[in-house]
Amino acid sequence: MCGIAGFSLKPNSGIDPGVLAASLALGIESRGRDATGCAWFSPSHKSVRYLKEPVPASEYVEDLVNGVDEDAVSAIVHTRASTQGSKHDNVNNHPIVLPGIVGVHNGIIVNDAEVTRKLSLKREAKVDSEVLFHIIRDSGVDAVANHVEGDAAVAWMLCGETQPIVHLALLNSRPGVYCSIWRKGVPAVHPVGVMFASTRQALLSAAKDAGVACGTFVELEDGDYVTFEDGVARDEDPVRTISRGNYKRDWGAADGPGRQLGKVSTWKSGLGWVEGHYENGQFVYDPEPEPIIIEPVREPEPIDELIADALGDDDQYLARRIWNARRAIVLKPLFCDTSLADWEVEDESAWGDFLLYNQELDTYASWDAGDGTVRLVFQPRHWLDAWDKEGEPTPLYRAGLPVSSRVDEVV
């Protein structure tokens, strides 16, 4: 899971693009803290420029505010939860930069090696997202479905245009929403721009930090394709979606720490799952961790009685098992703050007995009725950065790398 965002402003909008970019990055920070980046078009430089570093957005605010050119009129923003390709090799972080295109991606590509061989791509990085932008640049976004398997919401700008258009497409199972923006407290007939992000909450948070007001929210669906130019959103013809592919991994104590809504927890021998925090770039266990207290899940109405008139016996049994699956998931330490209603049935035929989805966490889970195993699907990386030789977890840490404000241009 990563976060993507961006904006397009009208000329003389009165909005500080650096502040807006930083505010959007903070709004999507909970979706990825391994790296932060932004690409924008600067009329004065007549080029698309970018900066990115392997640090969370909260530690990159000053770089974004000061690095994004004051005359920037369009931008895309990314926060990364790394899966493939080390975050310490900055070429793997987003925005992905290739000759002629710069882009950001939320999701996972499960067959990038196969696509690279099939299309004879000249790869710049190890990150799986790169193959998307080779295809989009060379053949258009609709051609992605011919080759790629996985999940994807993508945003990009093609370079070399007088004023690059910001493109946003939802290709499979990743959220996206946009809204018009207004200068808060300044009477106006028309909005001064438009911004988008992975979730509505991210936009609300960004608007508060940037001092702007949001217009009507437009929730996007798979296959939607929108362009943003001169502060206006335009619906394009729908694009073909991609398939999810056969990818899953089991989640268990051996996988290391879980991440939930910005919190950090980890497995400590003899204590089980404990929470901690960062101090000076080092992970510190909270003293005397308190046991996780799970309130009993109360069923408002017996499901059998509630649906008895509408469903047959077989359907009632299925409904009961789905309810038990949700309950088994919310009792897991990683998901103990979620409720039954947060998990919706996506596809009852895939990966175990039920495939459930939590929109707030952007996480899939399946539940095996035979052994009660909960499997996470497309969950962001949640294991320790390092393990000792005995296989026990060592303290989670983030290297204290210096933040660079260097701005590069896309060729």
N, C-alpha and C positions, 0 to 999 in steps of 0.2 A: 504494500500500500504506500502510495506517495500522494502528494498534494500538487495540484496544478491550478494556476490562476493567471489572470492577465487583464489588460484594459486597453481601450481606445478612447482618446480624448479629442474633442473638437479644438480647433485653433483658438488660442486665447481663452482657454477654459478656466483659468485661475486656479487650477489644481496643481499642486506640486507633485510631479510624477515620481520623484524619489520617495517621498513620504507615502504615496499610494502604493508603490511597489513594496516598500517595507511593511506596510500595514497588511497587504495581501499575504506576504510571506509569513507574518506572524499568525494570520488567520488560519493558514493551512499547516502550521508547524506541527500540530499534533499528529498529522498524517505521515510525518517523516522528519527525523532530527539528525540524520547522518550527514546531510549536505544541503546547501541552499544556493540557488542561482537565479539569475534574471537576464533576459535579453530584451533590448529595446531598439526602436528606430529613432535616430537623432537627425533631424533635418539639417542642423548646422554642420554635422559631419558627413551627411549624405550617405550614411551607412548604418547597418545593424551592428550594435555593440553589445557586449555581454560581460558578466563577471559571475564567478561561482567559486565556492570553497567548501571543504568538508567540515562545516560547522553548522549547528542548528540556527534557525532564523533569529532566535532571540539574541544570539551573539553576532549577528551580521547586520543588525539594523543600521548602524552608523555607516557601514560600507555601502548599503543600498541607498540610503538617503543622500550621501555625498557622491556616490559613484554614478548613479543614473543621471544623465544630462538633464538640465533644467528645461530644455525644449523638447524632451521626449514626448511623443504623441501616442505611442503604442508600445506594449510590452507583454511578455509572457514570463511567468514566475513559477518556480518549482521548489518543493522541499522533498528530500529523498529518504526513503527507508530502503537501504541497499539490500539487494539480493545477489545479483551477479555482477562481479567487477568491483574491486576494492575502492572504497570511497577516498582512500589516500592517494590514489592515482586520479587526479582531478579530471582527466579526460572521460572517466566513467560517470562523472556527475552531470547533472542537467543544468542548463540546457545542453542538449546534444548538438554539437557544431560540426557540420559538414560543408564542403564547398557548395554555396548556393542555397543552403537551408539551415535553419536553427529551430529546434523543437524541444518540447517537454512531453513526458508520457507518464501516466498513472496506470499501473497494471503490471502484467508479466507476460513475456513471450516465451513459450515453452519449446519452440522449434527453431530458435535463431541460428543454431549451428547448421541445421539442414537448409534453411533459407540462404545462408551465406554461401554454402557449397552450390546450391541449385542455381543461384543468380550470379555466382562468381563475384561477390561483393568485396570491395577493398575496405576492410574494417579498420576503423581508427581506434576503437576501444573494445573492451570485453563486455560492457554492459549490453544486455539483450535488446534494450530499446532502440539501439542504433539502426537495426535493420528496417524499422518502420520508416525512418526518414530517408534512407536510400530509396525505398520503393515510392514514397510520396513524391520525392523530388524528381525521380526519373519517369514515373508512370502515373502519378496521381493517387489520391487517397483511396479511390474505389478499387484500385488494383491490390491493395493490402490483403483483401479477402481471398485473393488467388493463391496466396503463399503462406500467410501467417496464422498460427494458432495461439490463443491466449486470451487475455483480458486487456482492454485498452480504452483509455480516453486520451486523446492527443491534441496538442495545440502547436502551431508552427507559424513561421514567417519565411517566405521565399525572398532571398536577397537579390539585389540588383534592380528591384523595382523603385520607381520614384518615391513612393511611400508604401512600404510593404503592408499588406493586409494581414491581420491576425486571423488565423483559421482555427476552428475548434470542431472536433468530430468525436462522437461517442461510438466506438466500434463494438464494444461488448462489456456489459456488466460493471461499468465504472460510472460514478455519478458526475453530473455537471449541471450548473445553474448560472444564469446571468441576470443582470438587472441594469437599468439606466441609473445614472448618478447625477445628483444635483449639488450645487454648493450650498451648504447648510447656512440658513439665515440670509441668503441672497435671493430676492424675488426674481423669478425667471419664467418665461413661457415654455422654454424647451430645456431638456437636460443638457449637461455639458459633456457627457460621455457615457460609456458603458463599461462594466467590468464583469468578469466571470470567475468562478472558483469551483472547487469540487463539491462544496456544500453551501446551503443557504446560511448556515451558522458562520461559516468562514467569511462570507460577504458582510454579514451584520457586524462581525467583529472588526473587519477591515474598515468599514464605514465609520465606526465609532473612533478608531485610532486615527483615521485620516481626516476626520471632521467633515464628511460628506453625508448626504442623505440618499437612501436607496429608493428607487422606483419599484414597479411591479416585478416580482421574481418570475422568471421563466424556467421551469424545470425541464431538462432535456432527457430524452430517452435514447435507447440504442438505435443507431442508424441516423440520428439527427446530425446535421452539419450546418454550422453557422459561421459567418464571417463578420469581422468587426473592422469598420473603416470610417474615419472621420467622426468617431464617437457614436456610430449608429450600427446596430446589429441587423444582419440580413440573413434570412433563412435561405439555404441553398438546397438543391435536390438531395434527397436522402442518399446515404451511402450504404453499400453492402456491409453487413456486420461480419465479424470473424467468429470462428468456433473456439470454444474454451480449451479443447484438447484434453488429453488424459493426464492430468497432473494432480497429485495430492501428496500430502505428507502427514504422518501421524504426529500428534502432539503429546508430549509426556514430560516427566520431570527431567529426563536425560537431555532434553532439548535446551535446557537453560532458562534464562529469564523470560518472563512474559511482559508485554507492554500493553497497558490499557489506559486510553484517554490521557496520555501524558505521564502517567505514573510509571515507576520502574520497580519491578520485583525480580527476585532471583532465588535460585534454589541453594540453600545452605545446609550442609550435612548436619543432621541431628535436629534441625529446626524446620526443615521443609521450606515452603515458600515464605520469603520475608521481603519487606519493602525497604527501600533505601533512597538515597538522594545524592546529588553531586556536590562536591566541595572542591574548588580549585582544580576542576577537571578530573577528579577521582571519585569513583563510586564508594559511598560510605554506607554501611549497614546502619539502619536505625536501631538505637539501643533498645534492648528488651522488647523484641517484636511482639505485638499483641496478636493473639490467635484471631483468625478470620471468623467472625460471627455471622452465620447465615440465618436470616429469619426464615421460619417455615413458610413454604410456598402454599398459600391458601387458594383453593379452587373456589371461585365465586359461586358457581353452580355445578352440580354434577354433570359432566359432559354427556353421559349416557342419557340423562333425562332431558337435557337441554336440546339435544338434536334427535331424540327418539322419533318424533313425528315426521321429521324431514328425511332421515337417512335409514337405510336398511341396516341389518345387523353387521354385515361386513364393513360398511362405511363407518359405523359407530366404533368398531374395533380399530379401524385405521385412525380415526380421530383421536381415540384414547392413546394410541401408540405415538402419534405426533406430539400430543401434549406431554407425554412422558419424555420424549426426546428433548423438547424444549427445556423441561425441568432439569434433565440430566446436564444440559449445557450450562444453565444459569447457576448450577451448584458448583461448577468448576471454579477454582480460585481465579483463573484468568478472566472469567465472565461474571463474577459474583455481583457486580454492580448493575448487571442487565436484568431485564424482566422477561417473562414468557412472551409478552406481546412484541418484544423487540426482534424476535426470530420468526421469520416468515418462511413457509415452504416454497422453495424455488423449483425443485425438480425431484419428484419422488422416485425416479428411476435411476438416478446417478449416484455413484460412490456411496454405497451402503444403502440403508433403508430409506433415509430421508436426507435431502440436501436443504439445509436451512440457511437463511441470509439475515445478517444484521446490518441495516443501512447505516446506522450511526458509526459503527466500527468498520464498515465496509469489509466485512469478514464472512466467509462461508464456513459452514460446519456440517458434517454429516454424522449420523448416529447409527451405529450398528445395533440392531435390536437383539442380536444373539449374545454379544458380550458387553454391550453398553459402551463400547469404545466411541469416544468423540474424536473426530478427525477434522483438522482445520484445512481449509482449501484456500489457497492464495492469501494466507496470512502473512503479513510482513515478517521479516527476520526477527526472531525472538530468542536467539541463543547467545551465549557469552562470546565476547570478543576473543577470549583466550581460555585454554584449559591446561591444567598441569599434567604431568606425565601419568599420574594415577587416574586421570579422567575426572577428577573433582574440579568444580568450577573455581576459578580464581576471580578476584574482585573485578567487576565490570568497570571499565575505564574508557575515557575518551582522550586521545592524545591532545595535549595542549599546543596545537599547531598555530603559528601566527596567522592572523587574518590579513590577506593581501587585498588592497583596494585597486589593484591593477585592472584596467578595463581593456579587453581585447576586441578586435573587430572581426566580423565574419567575412571571409573572402568571397 
